[in-house]
Amino acid sequence: MRIDRSHTPWILFVAAATAGATLLFMANFYPQSLPFKFQLPAIFGEVPPARRTFGGTPLGLVFGTIAFLIFLFASALGIRKKKRSWKLGNVQLWLKAHIWLTVLTIPLVLYHCGFHLGGIHSSVLFILYSFVMGSGFFGLALQQFMPRLMKERLAREVVFEQIPFVRARIFESALELLRDVRAASRSELEKPLLAGAAVAHPGAEPQGVAVVLDEDPSIVMLTDFLDRECLPYLRSANGKGSQLADQKKATDSFRLLRLSVTERWQSQVNDMEVWCEDRRLMDLQSTMHHWLHGWLFIHVPTSFALLIYTAWHAWVAVRYLVILPH
């Protein structure tokens, strides 16, 4: 999703919520640092708390609970995308809420842990949270410039799911051209003896014997180029290693090929160049598409892992504070 002016209300909301959370955190744990006196409700207990386990204090539990609820909401985005008929706000609204509410979890998590990692359990949880947020910010950054870059660099764009089928059709076209060239080669090499017999023995009946002539150099060049360069490139999985994968080298190769064939085969050379250009564009589109969406293969699994680990973390905290009180 592109960040534009429509996100301004969300930015203001996150800024206000962060300021409010900061005020509560300072008033509860570092009241002497405030330039003014701010009295917290009695429900938050003594100020500052005698126990310096930030997450175990009433305010720390509030911060942690709100962050966990945001995690639950953020994980529901995938369900909302599949259930577009639900009248629970459009998907764009959910995307904006997903982005900015998860941004809000940054101060909530930091205030919940008091800027301390703690033991192994909480440290692993914080590292997992960092991976989730890092992959999310990476994906959000890609979405700001990658669509524009694709529009600038892709002269022709194919529906991503159709790329394998389009590539297969291009390869079949090149294979058909090779068959046509070889058929033309055979017709050039084998000529009926009619003309030769008519000259050597006027009035003689043609016997259907073939005369082998020199092969057309254009056909030799086309066959060799198709066999060695064009077809292997169009058939390859990613095109790497072929000079036709590089636009400049491909242009030079086709320029040389045009100089080596007669006028009869110029249109076929043009067709091959268009096929190779289309293949390069589809490879570039696939690469950009994988960059644009590949981060989800890290973000989504780690997000669900974070949700599960946070739930376990909450259970451990409740068990420590309530079930097994000190």
N, C-alpha and C positions, 0 to 999 in steps of 0.2 A: 504494500500500500504506500502511495506517495504521501509525504507529509506536506500539507498545504494549509491555507488559511482556515479551512473547515476544522482543523485540529486545535485552533486557538482556544476554544472553551475548555477542552480537555487539558491543555497545557496550563491554563490558569487554575483549573481545579487541582491538578497535581501540585502546582507551586503552593497554593493555599493550604492543601492538606499536609504537605511537607513542612510548611512553616508552623502549622498547628501542632504537628507531631514533635517538631523540634522544641517548641515552647514547653510542651508537656514533659518531654524528656529532661530538659534542663531544669524545669521547676521541681521535678521529682528527684533527680539524682545530683544535680549541681545547682541548688537554689542560690548559693552564694555568688555564682557567676552572673546571675541576671542583674541588669541595672535597675530593675524594679521588683517589687514584691508581688508574687503571683501565688495565690493560695489554691492548692489542689483540693478536690473533694475528699472527704474522710475515707471514702471507699478505697482510695489508693494507699492507705496506711500511712506509716510514719515517713517523714521527709527529713533528711534522706534516709532510705531504707537501711536497716541494720545489716541485712544480708546483701552482699554485693554480687549475688547471682542475678544479674539484670533480668534474664528471661524468666526467672521464678518469681519476680515481684508482680503485684497486680497490674501495674502499667505495662511491664514487660510481656505478661500474658495477653494483654489486650493487643499489643502490637503484633505478637506472634499469631494470635487468632485471626486478626484481620488479614494478615499476609497469607495464612493458610486458606481462608475463604476466597481470596483473590486467585490463588493457585487453582482451586476447584472451578471457579468461573472461567479461568483461562483455558483449562483443559476441556471445557464444554464447547469451545469454538468449533472443534472438528465435528461434533454432533450437530451443531447449528448449521454448518455448511451443508450437511447431508439432508437436513430437515428444513428446506427452504420454504415450505408451506406453513411453518409455524408462525403465528402472529406474535412474535416476541421481539420485534425490532428487526430491521433489515440486517443483512450480513455486514454491510459497511459500518453500521453502528457497532456491531459486535467486534469488528476488527479494531476500530478506534479504541473501544473500551479495553480490548485485549492488550493493546500496546501500552496505553497510558496507565492502566491500573497495575500492570506488571512493573512499569517504571516506578510507580508509587511503592512497590514492595521493597525497593532498594533502601530508602530511609527506614522503613518499618523493620526490615530484617536487621539492619545495622543497630537500630535502637533496641531491638529485642535482645541481641547478643551483647550490647554495650561495647561494640567495636572490639570484642575479644572472641577468639575462636573456641576457647575452652578445651574440652577433652577430645578424644578421637571421634566419638559419636557426633558431636556438634561440628567438628572440623570437617568430617566427610560430608556432612549435610551442607555446609557452607561452600565447599569446593564444588559439589554437584550443582548447587544454586548458581555459582559463578559460571559453570559451563552452560547452563540453560540460558542465562541472561546474555552471556557472550555470544552464543550462537544466534540468539534472537536479534541482538543488535547488529550482528554481521549480516543476517538476512534482511533486516530493515534497511541497512546501508546499501545493499545490492539493489533493492527495489527502488532506490532513489535515482540511480543512474543507468542501471542495466537496460531497462526498456528503451530509454532514449538512445543508448549505444546500439542496441539491436536495430532500431529504426534507421540510424545513420549508416550502419555498416552492411545491412542486409537489403540489397536492391530488390530481391524477391523473397518473400517469406511463405513457407509451406506450413500447413497445419501440422503441429509437431507429431501427432499420432500417425499421420500419413507419410512421414518421411521414409520409413522402410519400404513402403509400397512404391513410392515415387522413385526411389533409388533402384528398386528391382526393375521397374519399367525402363529406366534409362539404360541399365545394363543390357536388357533384352534388345533394346533398339541398337546398341552398339554391336551386340552379337549378330543381329540380323544384317547390319552393315557389313560385318566381316564375311558372312555367307555370300552376300551380293558381290563383294569384291573378289572372292575366290571363284564364284561362278563366272564372273567377267574374265578372270584369269584363264579359266579353262576354255572359254569360248574364244579367247584371243590366241591361245596356244594351239588349238585344234581347229584347222580350217579344212573344209572339203577340198579334194583334189581337183575340183571342177575347173578352177581358173588355171591351175598349173597344167592340167591335162589338155585343156583347150589350146594352150600355147604350144606345148611340146608335141601333141599328137592331135591335130585338127580332125574333128569328126569322130573321135574315139568316145566310147561310152564311159562315163565316170564310174569308178568302182567303189567309191566311199572311203578310200584310203585317206588318212589324215596326214597333213603336212605340219610339222612342228615349227612354229615361228619363234623368234625372240620374244621374251615376255616384256610387256609394257613396264618400263621403270616406275611409272606412277603406281601401278598395282603392287609392285614389290615394296615400295615405300609405305603405302597404305597398310598392306598386310603386316609388315614388320612393326609399324607404329601401333596398330591395333593389338597385336599379339604381345608386344613387349611393354607398352606404356598404357594405352587407353583402357583396355579390358582389365588388366590387373588392378589399376587404380579404381575403376568403377566397381570392381568386385570386392575390394578390400574392406575390412571392417571399419577402419578409421582413416585410411588414406595416407597415414604417416609413412615416410620413406620414399614416396613417389615425387618426382619433380613436378608432376601435374598438380600436386597439392599446394604448390607455391604459385601464386598468380603471375609473378614476374617470369619465373622459369617456364611456366606453361605458355605464356604469351610468346616467348622466344621459340619454344618448341613448335608451336603451331605456325609461326611466321616462317620458320625453316621448312616445315612440311608443305606449306603453300607454294614455296619456291621450287619444290621438288616434284610437284604433280602438275598435270596438264589442266586446262580449263574444265575439262569434263568432270574432274573430281573436286573442284573447289567448293561446291555446295556441301559435299560430304565432309570435307575438312571443317567447314563452318559449323555443321551439325555436331561434330565431335567436340569442338571448342565450347559450344553452348552446353553440351552435356557435362563436360568437366567443370565448367563454371557453376552450373547448378549443383553439382556434387560438392564443390568447395563451399558454396553458400549454405547448403544443408548441413555440412559438417560444422561450420561456424555457428549456425543456429543451434545445433545440438549441444555444442560446447557451452554457449551462452545460456541455453535453457537449463543445462545441468548445474551451472554456477548459480542461476537464479533460484532454482528449486532444490538443489542438492543439499543445502544446509539443513533442510527439514529432516533428512535422514539422521542427523545428529540431534537436532532440536526436539523433535517429537518424542523419541525414546527416552532421552534424558529428562524431558518434562514429566513424563509419566513416572519415571524412576524417582524424580524429586517429589512428586505428589505422594507416592507410596512411602518414601523415606520420611517425609514430613509428618504423615499420619502416624508412623511408628514413633517418631520423635515426640509427638504430642502425647501418645500413650505412655511413653517412658516418663515424660514430665508429670503427667497426672498421677501415675503410679508412685513417683518419687515424692510429690507434694501432698497427695491426699491419702492414698492407700497405705503408704509407708511413711507417715510424718515423723520428723525428728523430735 
